Amino acid sequence: MKTLLLIRHAKADWPEGKAPANATDRDRPLTERGEADAVRMAQRLQQLKAVPELLISSPALRAATTARIMAHEWNYPEDAIQWQPRLYQADLTDFIETITALPDTWKSIALVSHNPGITLFANALTAYNIQHIPTCGVVAFHVQTSEWARFWPAEKKLWFFEYPENLQQSRV
């Protein structure tokens, strides 16, 4: 069995609400709330014993920062994060091809990416209707295969769907 975590980047915005000159969407930084949410969600994944062996991220600043914060919380070496440009504005094919190209030595992986692609991909893997993965949301699956190359036809079972607002509500 393999484990797949789909992580949407944490909350991002421009400082003071507007983009600096010559900035692009890829340059959007995390907000203070986004940074705090990334820490909290990394800690939640530790509680669930769901820390991945391999972390793959979009190189866009908000996703990369989310990945780095989580890696730091897990004592995961930052230089071990794999940067995958296909995960920025990814579609179903980008996710599938990223996963199926992986060596089978990895039992658990996490992909840090963006909406709308990550929500569409999560919904393609389950009958559970995920309307929207909020910022820093994590959807986890157990995949009934020993080979990543056989990921797509393999049976996938939703393990959990966690997000920062849900953590706040469950503690009230």
N, C-alpha and C positions, 0 to 999 in steps of 0.2 A: 504494500500500500504506500502511496505517496500523499503528501499534504501540500495544498496550494493555498496561499494567503493572497488576497487581492486587497491592496491598501491604497485608498485615495489619499492624495497629498493633504496636508493640514491647511487650515484657513490662511489665505494669502490676500494681499491687497498692496496697493502702492502707499508709500509713506504720505500722509496727509491727503490720501484719497486720489492722487493724480500721478500719472506716470511721468518720470523725468524725460527730458528731451532724448530722443534716439533710443528709448527703451522699447522692448518688445514684450509680448505676452510671456515669453520664456523667462524674462527677467523678474517676474513678480516675486517679491519676498514674502516670507511668512509674517503674519501679525504676531503680537505677543500672545494672543489667545492660541494661535496656530502652534507656536513653539510649545506652549504649556500642554496643549492637546496631544502633541506628538509624544511628549514625555509620558503623559498619563496612559496613552494607548500602548506604548511600548511596555510599560509596567503591567498593564492589563494582560498583554500577550504573555508576559512572564508568568503571571498568576495562572493563566490557562494552560501553561506548558506548551505554548504555541510559537516559541521563538524559532524562526526558520534557520536552516543551515546555510542557505544562500539568499542573499538580498540583491535584487535586480531593480534598478530604478531608471525612470525617465531622467534625462540630464537637465530638464527645466528646473530653474532655481527652486521653486516651491516644492517640487517632488524630491530633488536632491537634498534639500535641507531637511525635509521630513525623514528621508532615509538615513542621513547622517545623525540626526538626533536619536532615532531609534537604535541605530547601530551603537552609539555611545552608551545608551541605557543598557544594552545587552552585552557590553564589552566585546562587540563584534568589530574586528579591525576595519577602519574606514577604507583602507586600500583594498579590501576584499569585496567591496560593493562593486557590482558589475553595472556599468552605465549602458543602457540600451536606448538609442535614439528613437527606435520604433515605438516605444511606449509613450511618446508625446504625440497626442492626437491619434492614438492607436484605434484600429478597428479590430473586428473579430479575427481576421487573418493575422494581424500583427501579434496579437496575444498568443494564438495557437502556434504560430511558427517560432516565437520566442521560447515557448514551453517545450515543444517537440524537438528542438535542437539541443536540449540540455543532456548532459551525460547522466546516466542512471545512478551514478554514485550519490547524487543529491536525493535525499528522501523528502525533504521539506524545503519549499522555496516561497519567497514573497516577491510580488511584483508591485512596485509603487508607480502609480499612473494617475490618470485624469479622467474626469467626466467629459463627455457623456460615455466614452468608450468603455470605461471600467464597469459602469453600471450595466451597459448592454451586454458585456461579456459575462458578468456574474449571472444575469438572467438567462443567458444561453446555456448555463451549466446546471440550472435548477428549475424545478416547477414552482418553487416559492417565488412570489412576485415581489421583487425588490424594486420599489418605485424609484428610489434615488439613494445612492450611497453618499451620505454627507461627508463633508471634509473630515479627514482623518478616520473615516470609517474603514472597517476591516471585515471582509467576507472570507470565511475559511471553508475549505472543502477537503474531504478525504477522497482520494482518487484510487479506485480499485485496479491498480496496475503496478507492475514492477519496472515498467519502461516508459519514460517520458514520451518516446516516439509514438506510443499507443494512447496518449492522453485523450485525444478527442473522442474516440469510440468507447473509452472506458467508462464504467459507471462512476458517477460522482455523487457524493452525499454531502449536503450542507452540514457543516459542523457548527458554525456560529456566525452571527452577524452582530458586530459590536460597533458602537460609535460614541464619541464623547458625550453627547447630550443624553444618551441612554445610561451612561455610567452615572451622571449627575442625578437622574431621576431615580435610579435604583438605590441610591444612598440617602434619599430624602425620606 
